[in-house]
Amino acid sequence: MTTAPPSRMPVLYLSHGAPPLADDALWTGQLASWSARLPRPRAILVVSAHWESAPATVGATTTVPLTYDFWGFPDRYYQVRYPAPGAPELAERVRALVATPGAAVHRDPDRGLDHGAYVPLKEMYPDADVPVLQLSLPTLDPVRLLAFGRRLAPLRDEGVLILGSGFFTHNLGEIRWGAGPDEAPGWSREFDAWGAEALSAGDVDALLDFERTAPAGRVAHPRTEHFAPLFVSLGAGEADLGSVSTAVDGFWAGLAKRSVQWG
């Protein structure tokens, strides 16, 4: 017997990491535990830091090969498979919600899920039995992304899990391979603590202006694409600003892997 989806799905922002993060038993266990607590989604809509395309573009709506958008890793990372069903009906619904006069939503039928989507989903929904659709980041402007997320919010009442996938701090030039889950440089710790407090307080204005209001904002994010999905999720989850919760915290290679849920 299939259980009907709840009246409103939560919204997630998670730190997905590089492919080797999938070898971290702590992180994979945290994601599996998180998904076990979530209501079963009818479909999943992913906005990943690794796909920037304007105007907004939806990816493949059939099962196509994954997009291995990384270089220089061992071959085994390119052998990963995640044959989730496509979500053509969701694609049409997204187009209806997001398209504006003069700004149609594009399609890229050959683009498979990138590692910002399939790496965490393989841990959260390992059977690959939930339809998944990926949607591009049409801009990196936080204010515009917040509005973009607001337009997606009705999907929550239709059984769709909206997932923004980035990394809470992301400076690959300062990465510390081999650092433990409690080890991180000061800038990463400071930004993470600031972000946790701003999210808890529902301080949208501070988050939108993070490059200036956060300690070490431009060190934590020399380029902002890994923080950008947070604003899509924030817009989609705006009705639940008062009920944000942290599902994953701590650090990996010195980067903050904070992942949060609204609703």
C-alpha positions as CSV (number, residue, x, y, z in Angstrom):
1,M,0.0,0.0,0.0
2,T,1.4,3.4,-1.0
3,T,1.3,6.1,1.6
4,A,0.0,9.5,0.4
5,P,2.5,12.3,0.8
6,P,2.0,14.7,3.7
7,S,0.3,18.0,3.1
8,R,3.6,19.8,2.9
9,M,7.1,18.5,2.3
10,P,10.1,19.9,4.0
11,V,12.9,21.8,2.1
12,L,16.5,20.9,2.4
13,Y,19.9,22.5,1.9
14,L,22.8,20.1,2.1
15,S,26.5,20.1,1.8
16,H,27.3,17.4,-0.8
17,G,31.1,17.5,-1.0
18,A,33.5,16.1,-3.5
19,P,33.1,12.5,-4.7
20,P,35.5,11.2,-1.9
21,L,33.0,12.4,0.7
22,A,31.0,9.3,-0.2
23,D,33.8,7.3,1.3
24,D,33.3,9.0,4.7
25,A,31.2,6.6,6.8
26,L,30.2,9.4,9.2
27,W,28.7,11.6,6.4
28,T,27.0,8.7,4.6
29,G,25.5,7.6,7.9
30,Q,24.3,11.1,8.6
31,L,22.5,11.4,5.3
32,A,20.9,7.9,5.6
33,S,19.7,8.8,9.0
34,W,18.3,12.1,7.8
35,S,16.4,10.6,4.9
36,A,14.9,8.0,7.2
37,R,13.3,10.8,9.2
38,L,11.8,12.5,6.1
39,P,8.4,11.8,4.7
40,R,8.6,9.8,1.5
41,P,8.7,12.2,-1.5
42,R,6.7,11.7,-4.7
43,A,9.6,13.3,-6.5
44,I,12.8,15.2,-5.8
45,L,13.8,18.6,-7.4
46,V,17.5,19.3,-7.1
47,V,19.3,22.6,-7.6
48,S,23.0,22.0,-7.5
49,A,26.0,24.3,-7.3
50,H,27.4,22.5,-10.3
51,W,24.9,23.6,-12.8
52,E,24.7,27.3,-13.7
53,S,22.6,28.0,-16.7
54,A,20.5,31.1,-17.6
55,P,17.6,31.2,-18.2
56,A,16.6,28.4,-15.9
57,T,16.9,25.0,-17.5
58,V,15.6,21.6,-16.5
59,G,17.7,18.5,-17.1
60,A,16.8,15.1,-18.5
61,T,13.3,13.8,-17.8
62,T,14.4,10.3,-18.8
63,T,17.1,8.1,-17.2
64,V,20.3,9.1,-18.9
65,P,24.0,8.7,-17.9
66,L,25.2,10.7,-15.0
67,T,27.3,13.9,-15.5
68,Y,30.7,13.2,-14.0
69,D,31.6,16.9,-13.6
70,F,35.0,16.4,-11.9
71,W,38.5,15.6,-12.9
72,G,41.6,13.8,-11.6
73,F,39.9,11.3,-9.3
74,P,40.4,7.5,-9.4
75,D,38.4,5.5,-12.0
76,R,35.9,4.1,-9.4
77,Y,34.3,7.5,-9.0
78,Y,33.4,7.4,-12.7
79,Q,31.8,4.0,-12.4
80,V,29.1,5.1,-9.9
81,R,25.5,4.7,-11.3
82,Y,22.3,6.2,-10.1
83,P,19.5,5.3,-12.5
84,A,16.7,7.3,-10.8
85,P,13.4,7.6,-12.8
86,G,12.9,10.8,-14.7
87,A,10.2,13.3,-13.7
88,P,8.6,14.7,-16.9
89,E,5.4,15.8,-15.1
90,L,7.5,17.7,-12.5
91,A,9.5,19.3,-15.3
92,E,6.3,20.7,-16.8
93,R,5.1,21.9,-13.4
94,V,8.4,23.6,-12.8
95,R,8.2,25.3,-16.2
96,A,4.7,26.6,-15.3
97,L,5.9,28.0,-12.0
98,V,9.2,29.5,-13.0
99,A,8.6,30.8,-16.5
100,T,8.0,34.6,-16.7
101,P,7.1,36.8,-19.7
102,G,10.2,36.9,-21.9
103,A,12.0,34.2,-19.8
104,A,11.0,30.7,-20.8
105,V,12.4,27.7,-19.0
106,H,14.8,25.8,-21.3
107,R,15.3,22.1,-21.6
108,D,18.5,20.1,-21.7
109,P,17.3,16.5,-22.3
110,D,20.8,15.0,-22.4
111,R,22.1,16.4,-19.1
112,G,22.2,13.7,-16.5
113,L,22.4,14.3,-12.7
114,D,25.7,15.9,-11.6
115,H,27.6,14.9,-8.5
116,G,25.9,17.6,-6.5
117,A,22.7,15.6,-7.0
118,Y,23.6,11.9,-7.3
119,V,26.4,11.8,-4.6
120,P,24.0,12.7,-1.7
121,L,20.9,11.0,-3.2
122,K,22.8,7.7,-3.5
123,E,23.2,7.8,0.3
124,M,19.7,9.1,1.0
125,Y,17.7,7.0,-1.5
126,P,20.0,4.2,-2.4
127,D,17.4,2.2,-4.4
128,A,17.2,5.1,-6.9
129,D,13.4,4.6,-6.9
130,V,12.3,8.2,-6.5
131,P,11.9,10.3,-9.6
132,V,14.5,13.1,-9.7
133,L,14.7,16.3,-11.7
134,Q,17.6,18.7,-11.8
135,L,17.1,22.4,-12.3
136,S,19.9,24.9,-13.1
137,L,20.9,27.9,-11.1
138,P,19.8,30.8,-13.3
139,T,21.9,33.3,-11.4
140,L,24.1,33.7,-8.3
141,D,22.4,36.8,-7.1
142,P,20.9,35.9,-3.6
143,V,17.9,38.2,-3.9
144,R,16.9,36.7,-7.3
145,L,17.5,33.2,-6.1
146,L,15.2,33.8,-3.0
147,A,12.4,34.9,-5.4
148,F,13.2,31.9,-7.6
149,G,12.7,29.6,-4.6
150,R,9.5,31.3,-3.7
151,R,8.0,30.4,-7.1
152,L,8.9,26.7,-6.4
153,A,7.3,26.6,-3.0
154,P,3.9,25.3,-4.2
155,L,5.7,22.0,-5.1
156,R,5.9,21.3,-1.4
157,D,2.2,20.7,-1.3
158,E,2.5,18.3,-4.2
159,G,4.8,15.8,-2.5
160,V,8.0,17.2,-4.0
161,L,11.2,17.4,-1.9
162,I,13.1,20.5,-2.9
163,L,16.8,20.1,-2.3
164,G,19.5,22.8,-2.7
165,S,22.9,21.2,-2.9
166,G,26.1,23.1,-2.2
167,F,28.6,23.4,0.6
168,F,28.3,25.6,3.6
169,T,31.9,26.8,3.3
170,H,33.8,26.1,0.1
171,N,37.3,27.3,-0.5
172,L,39.2,24.5,-2.3
173,G,42.4,26.5,-2.1
174,E,42.3,26.2,1.7
175,I,41.1,22.6,1.9
176,R,42.8,20.4,4.6
177,W,42.8,16.8,3.4
178,G,42.9,14.4,6.3
179,A,41.4,16.8,8.8
180,G,39.0,15.3,11.3
181,P,35.3,16.1,11.7
182,D,36.0,18.6,14.5
183,E,39.1,20.1,12.8
184,A,38.7,23.3,10.8
185,P,40.5,26.6,10.2
186,G,39.2,29.7,12.0
187,W,37.6,31.2,9.0
188,S,35.5,28.1,8.4
189,R,34.4,27.8,12.0
190,E,33.5,31.5,12.2
191,F,31.4,31.4,9.0
192,D,29.7,28.2,10.1
193,A,28.8,29.6,13.5
194,W,27.5,32.8,12.0
195,G,25.5,31.0,9.5
196,A,24.0,28.7,12.1
197,E,22.9,31.7,14.1
198,A,21.5,33.6,11.2
199,L,19.5,30.6,10.1
200,S,18.2,29.9,13.6
201,A,17.1,33.5,13.9
202,G,15.5,33.6,10.4
203,D,17.7,36.6,9.6
204,V,17.1,36.5,5.8
205,D,18.6,40.0,5.3
206,A,21.9,39.0,6.9
207,L,22.1,35.8,4.9
208,L,21.4,37.6,1.6
209,D,24.2,40.0,2.4
210,F,26.6,37.3,3.6
211,E,29.6,38.4,1.7
212,R,29.6,41.6,3.8
213,T,27.9,40.6,7.1
214,A,29.5,37.2,7.7
215,P,33.0,36.9,9.2
216,A,35.4,35.7,6.5
217,G,32.5,35.6,4.0
218,R,34.7,36.0,1.0
219,V,37.2,33.5,2.3
220,A,34.5,30.9,3.0
221,H,33.2,31.5,-0.5
222,P,35.7,33.0,-3.0
223,R,33.1,32.2,-5.6
224,T,29.5,31.9,-4.3
225,E,28.0,29.0,-6.3
226,H,28.1,26.6,-3.4
227,F,26.2,28.9,-1.1
228,A,23.8,30.0,-3.8
229,P,21.5,26.9,-3.6
230,L,20.8,27.9,0.1
231,F,18.8,30.9,-1.2
232,V,16.6,28.8,-3.5
233,S,15.9,26.5,-0.5
234,L,15.4,29.5,1.8
235,G,12.8,31.0,-0.6
236,A,11.0,27.6,-1.0
237,G,11.0,27.1,2.7
238,E,10.2,30.7,3.7
239,A,6.9,29.7,5.3
240,D,8.9,27.6,7.8
241,L,11.7,30.0,8.8
242,G,10.8,29.5,12.4
243,S,11.3,25.7,12.3
244,V,14.7,25.4,10.7
245,S,16.8,22.5,12.0
246,T,20.3,21.3,11.5
247,A,20.5,17.7,10.2
248,V,24.3,17.5,9.6
249,D,27.1,19.6,11.1
250,G,30.8,19.4,11.7
251,F,33.6,19.6,9.1
252,W,35.1,17.6,6.3
253,A,38.6,18.5,5.1
254,G,38.2,21.7,7.1
255,L,35.0,22.8,5.2
256,A,31.7,23.2,7.1
257,K,29.2,20.5,6.0
258,R,26.2,22.1,7.7
259,S,23.0,20.9,6.2
260,V,19.6,22.1,7.2
261,Q,15.9,21.5,6.9
262,W,12.8,23.8,6.9
263,G,9.5,22.3,7.9
